[in-house]
């Protein structure tokens, strides 16, 4: 690929091979949407795809629960 062609590309994200499932790749697109690549292990014809790409919402992390502030907790 020429340098000029590379300059026209827009990177959406990156993928890594799963350490748990062979052939599966996962990553993030635009920092918050998960992307999953699953290989087509049932491919029977040359015109069928080698794999499929899926988008999924980002996993929500458990946020620490904040406790309500009481009047006697305020230092002034």
DABEL-V772456 format. One line per field, one symbol per residue. burial: # if it has 24 or more other C-alpha atoms within 12 Angstrom, else .. A space follows every 10 residues. Layout:
burial->???
This chain:
burial->.......... .......... ...#####.. ...#####.. .......... .......... .......... ......
